[in-house]
Amino acid sequence: MDLKNKQVLITGADGFIGSHIVEALLEKGCKVRAFVFYNSFNSWGWIDTFPKEKVDKIEIFPGDIRDPYGIKSAMNGIDLVIHLAALISIPFSYIAPDCFVDTNIKGTLNILQAARLLKTKKVLVTSTSEVYGTAQYVPIDEKHPLQGQSPYSASKIGADMIAESFYRSFDLPVTIVRPFNTYGPRQSSRAVIPNIITQVLNNKKEIFADSKLELEKKEGEKNLVIQRIKNIQGKIAELEEFKKRINDERKNAQQLGMLSDVMSSFRTYLISRIRPTLSSYASDYFERLTDGKYREMELDEDYNIMIYDDSNSYSIQRFSGGEEDLANLCLRLAISEVITERAGGVFNFIILDEIFGSQDMIRRQNIMKALNGLSSKFRQIFLVTHIDDVKNYVENVIYVNENEDRISTVKIE
């Protein structure tokens, strides 16, 4: 590709390798857009050290590689993308692997997605020799197995595989570049080669090329263990708190059980006192609602409804469903009447739900007459029913309708 006058985007342009590439592309006559990591200090990394006349030739684009919308905007009108932005610290990857996945894998995916959408002519994805892990043979070539030896190397393997998949699946013009031990000006002195050079310049007799890397790895492992210990301690604290809550709940359950037994005994006592009264009131309602067909009903010692027919007592299950519903209604009305009498006043309202469903027209009329008799004890009587003709016997009707979106509307007539 002839680079002259080409629009080129470099991600990670504020870093060691990226800043050198920016300078090289300017010399090639490219129009350079430098994607730098946004920060509150308004720092452009190594680009801050460039002379002003060189900076003036660069289009600076602050952003975050993890932001797909910002990446798409940065790549608009670009011919070539050189993707270097990444988290690279192996020790830090042991502590914060999530950050490496978000930045290195998902950041690369953002580049590839935008390139596919914008039909970018060429994408270079910068990988690392770390994807090979400890060498199984030397010299290492492209056939060497990939080994996720650290969360950092695993994230770069993931980024490479995503890039390869876009090449194979969508014919995206992408190339993966794997530099080995790049060194030079602006590189961190902690890197291997600068460290070796520093030792040579300091006349060190013994140089252990892997010592610093191993130390960093061990430091990362130590920090990882420390973090795991803290997590375990946190879990232990949570379990102790949960255990305490279980003991508290067990005590509460015991107390509630005792209270339930007391209330059950008290309820039995109360009902035994009012059972004759309830039977009398319910019998009066039952006689009226059945036009004298049945003159008496009562509650037995187990509070089951018994109905008298020709002076014989029968369980409610002997009768039809309509009469069974009617008997239950009479008991509810009797309970309501006893409550208002014992309270010594008039209640605001009573609500009765679906009491007409199994009754014929005559019994519905009898029910309405009986309810009118309760008007002196309840200021309002609400009847919930789907039986339409009941509206002919009441003063006011409230319609509640629900549409297909499960939104209810209320209409009062």
N, C-alpha and C positions, 0 to 999 in steps of 0.2 A: 504494500500500500504506500503510495506517495503521500507523505505526511504534510507537505507544504500546503498552508492555508486550510488544513483540516481542523475541524472542531473536535478537540480532545478533552475528555473529562478524566481527571485523576482523583480517585477517592483516596483518603489518607495522604493528601498532598502536603499536610503539615508535618509529616513524619520524616524519618531518616531517609528511606529509599524514595518516598514520594516527592520530597523537596528536590532531590537530584533529578528526578525524571521531569519535573516541571521546568527546571533550567534547561535540560537537554532538548525538550520539545520546543521551547522558545527559540533556541538556536536553529532548530529545524524549520522555523517559520510557521509553526502551528499556532492556532488560536486556542489558548489554554484556559480551561475552566477548572479551578482548584476547589475541590470539595473538602472543606476542613471541618473538624468537629466543633460545633457551636459550644461556647462557654461564656460565663458571665464576665470574664476578664477581657473579652474581645481579642483573645490571642489567636494568631494564625500559626502557631508553632514555629518551625524553622523558617517559614516565609517571612516572619518578622525580621529576620536577619538580612534579608535581601536588600540591595540598594533600591532607592525609591524608583529610579527609572525602570528597573526590572519589575517591581511590584505593579507599576502602572500598566504593564502589558498583560497582567493576569486578571481574569474575572474570578473574584473570590466568591464562593458559595458556601456560607456556613450552614451546617445541618447535622443530622444524625443518621447514620447508615441504617438504623433500625426503623426509620420512618419511611414507609413505602411511598407516601404522597410527596414527601420532600425529594426522594430519589427520582421519582418520575419527572418532577419539575426540573431537577438538576440535569437530567439526561435529555431534555427536550432540545432537538436540533443538533445533537452530538453525533459525530461519525465514529469515533473510537472511544471506548471506555477502558481505562486501566485501573482495575479494582485492587487497591492495596489496604483499604481501611479494615482494621481487625484489632482484636485484643490478642496480645502476643506473649504475655508473661506466663510461663509454665507454673511457677509456684502459686500465682494468684488463681490459676484455673482450678487448683485443688480446693480452694476456699469458695469460689463463686462460679461453679460450672454453668449455672443458668445464664449468667452474663455472657459467657463465651458462646453458648448456643444462640442466644438472641442476636449477638453482634456478628459472629463469624458465619453461622449457618443462615439465619434468617436475613441478615444483612446482604449476604451474597444472593439469596433468593430474590430480594427486592431489586437488585441490579438486573438479574436475569429476566424477571417478569417485565420490568420496564423496557429492557432491550427488545424483548419479543414484541411488546405492544407498539413500541416506537420504531421497530424495524432498524435498530442500530446496526451499522455495517460490520463492526468488529468489537468483541469483548475479550479482554485479557483478565483472567482471574489469577491472582497471585497466591500460590500455595506455599508450602514449606517442606523442608527435608524431614521435619518432625513426623510427617505422616507415615514414614517407614519405621519409626521406632528404633530400637537397637538393631543394628545391621545383622541379618542372618548370613550374609555373604558380602564380600567387597570385590571390586567396586560395586556400589549400588547402582542398579539400572531401573528402568520403568517397570520391569517385570517383578521387582521385589515386592513381597506381600506388604499390604498396608496394615499398620498396627496402631490401635488407639492406646498408646502407652500413657497418655495423660489426658485429662479433659480438654486441654488445648489441642493436642494432636487429633483427638477424636472429632472436635468441632471443625478442624480444617479438612479432615477426611470427609465429613458430612458435606461441607461446602463444595469440595471437589466432585463428589458424587452427584450433587444437585446440578452442578455445571455440566457434567458429562450427560446427565439425563436430558437436559435441555438441548444439548447437541444432537443426541440420538433420537429424541422424541419430536423436536420441533425444528430441526436443522438450524438451530441458532449458531451463528459463526462465533464460537467461543473457543479460546485456547487457555489451557491451564499451565502456568509457569511455576516451577518449584526451585527457587534459589537455594543454594547450599552455602551457609556461613558467609553471607554478604557482609563486607566491612568497608569502612571508609570514614571520611569526615562526617560529623554530626551523629555518629553512632554512640549509643550508650556505652560508657566505660565498663559496664557490668558484663557486656557480651564477651564471648570466648576469645576471639582474636584480639580485640583491644586489650583484654586482660593479659593475654600472653605477651603482647608487645610491651605492655607496661612492665611486666616482670623481667623481660629481657633488658629493657632500658635501665631497670633497677639492678642489673647484674645478678638476678636470681639464678642459683646453680641448678635448682630442680624445677621443672615446669610440669605440672599435672593438668593437662588440657581439660580433663573431665571433672576436676575437683570442684570447680565452682558450680558446674551444672548439677553435680551430685549433691552438693551442699544445698543448693536451691531446692532440689527435689525433696531432700530430707526435711528441709524447713517447711515446705508445702505439706508434706505428709504429717509432720508434727502439728501444724496448724489445723489440718483436717481432723486429726485425732482429738485435739483439744475441743474443736467444735462439736464433734460427736459426743464427747463426754458431757459438754454443756447441754446438748440436746437430751441425753439420757437423764441428766439431773433434772431437767425441766419436766420430762415425762414422769419421773418418780414423784416430783412435787404435785403434778396433776393427779396421779393415782392416789396420793395421800389425801388430797382435797376431795377426790371422788369417794374415797373410803369414808371420810368424815361425813359427807353428804348422805351416803347410804345409811350410816348409823343414825343420823338425825331423822331420815325418812322412816327408818324402822321404828324409832321411838314415836314419831308422829302417827304411824300406822297403828301401833298398839293403843295409843290414846284415843284415836278415832274409832278403833274397834270397841273399846270400852264405852265410849260415848254412844256408838250405834246400838249397843246392847241396852243401855239405859233408855235411849229414846224408843227402842222397840218395845220395851216393857211398859214405858209410859203411854205409848200409842195403844197398846193392848188394853191398858186400864181405861183410857179415855173412850175408846170405841165400845168397850163393854158397858160403859155408863150411858152412851148415847144410842146404842143399838136399838133399844125398844122405840125411842123417839123417831129414829130414821125409818124403822119399819112402818111405823104408823103414818108418817108423812108420805113415804113412798107408796104405801097402799092406797092412800087417798088419791094421789096423782094417777096411779095405775087404773083405778076404778073409773076415773073420769076419762082417761085417754082411750080406754077400751069399751066405753059406753056401758059399763056395768058388767061386762063379760067376766072379768076377774075382780074380786072384791078385796083380796088381801095378798100381800107379799111380805116377806121378812128376811132378815139376815140370820143365818144359823151361827153357831159358835165359832165356825171357821170363816165367817163373813161371806159365805156363798149365798147367792140370791135363791130363795125358795118361793114358788108361786102356788097359791091355793086354788084348786079347781074342784068344785063340788065337795068342799070341806076337806079335801085331801091335799097334803103338801107334796110338791114335786120339784125336782131340780130344774133349773132354768134350761138345761140342755134338752129337756123333753119337748120344748115348745119350738115354734117356727122362728126363723131368723128375724122376722119383723117384730114378733112379740119379745124376743130376747133383747133386741135393740131398744124396744120401748121400755122394758123393765130397767135396763141400764140407765136410760134417760131419766126415768122416774127417780132412781137412786141419786143421780147427779143433782136433780132439782131439789130433792129432799135435803141433801147435804148443803146445798146453797142456802136453803131456807133456814136450816138449823144454825149455820154460821152467822147469818144476818141477825137472827134472834139473839144469839149469845153475844154478838157484838153490840147490840143495843142501838143500832143506827141503820141508816140507809146506805148501801154501797153504791159507788159510782156506776159500775157496769159489771155485766157477766158476759162471757163469750162462750157460745155453744157451736161446735164444729160438726157439720155433716150429720144432723140428727133426723133428716127426713128421707134418706135414700131408700130404705126398705119399707116405707109406710105408704098406704093408699091415701086417696084424697081425703076421706073422712077423718082418718087418724091425723093427717097433717093439720086439718082444721081444729081437731081437738087439742093438738099440741100448741097451736097458736093461742087458743083460748086459755090454756093453762099458763102459758108464758105471760099473757096479759094480766093474769092474777098476780104475777110477781112484780109488776110495775111499781107497786108501792114500796118494794124492798130494794129495787135496783133502778137507778135513774135511767140507765140505758141497757138494752139487751141487744148484743151483737150476735147475729146468726151467720155463720159461714156455710154456704151451700152452693151446689151447682144446679139445684132444682129451680127452674125459672119461674114457675107459677107461685112460688112463695112470696114473690114481690107484691102480689095482690093483697097480702095480709099485713104488710108493714108500712110504716110512715115514710121511711127513707131507704133508698137503695144505693149501695156503693158498688160500682163495677170495677174489677181489677182485671186488666187484659195484659198479656205478654206477647210481644212480637217475635219474629224469627231471630232477632239479635238478642233475645232474652232481656229486653228492656220493658219494664212494666209501666202501664199508664192507669190512672185512677179517674173515674167519672162518678159524680154524685148526682142523684136525681131525687 
